[in-house]
Amino acid sequence: MPHVLVNDNESLESALRRFKRQCERSGYMAEIRKNRYFEKPSERRKRRMNAARRRQRKIQAMDN
């Protein structure tokens, strides 16, 4: 988990803003959102296959 050291004469708001930015960059919040609900293995497989199909279509569309 990201952490932020608060400097002297730094407001809490700016430290919180830096912390939120670090969380967003590290992908920590996305991981929490992804694990919020249980996903069955078959649903996970289906979601990943659909994402792969979308990527392939996008690549083919760019080639044409």
Number of C-alpha atoms within 10 A of each C-alpha: 8 12 11 12 8 13 9 6 6 9 10 11 9 11 16 13 12 16 16 16 12 16 16 13 12 13 11 14 14 13 10 10 9 11 10 9 8 9 11 9 9 9 11 12 12 12 12 12 12 12 12 12 12 12 12 12 12 11 11 10 9 8 7 5
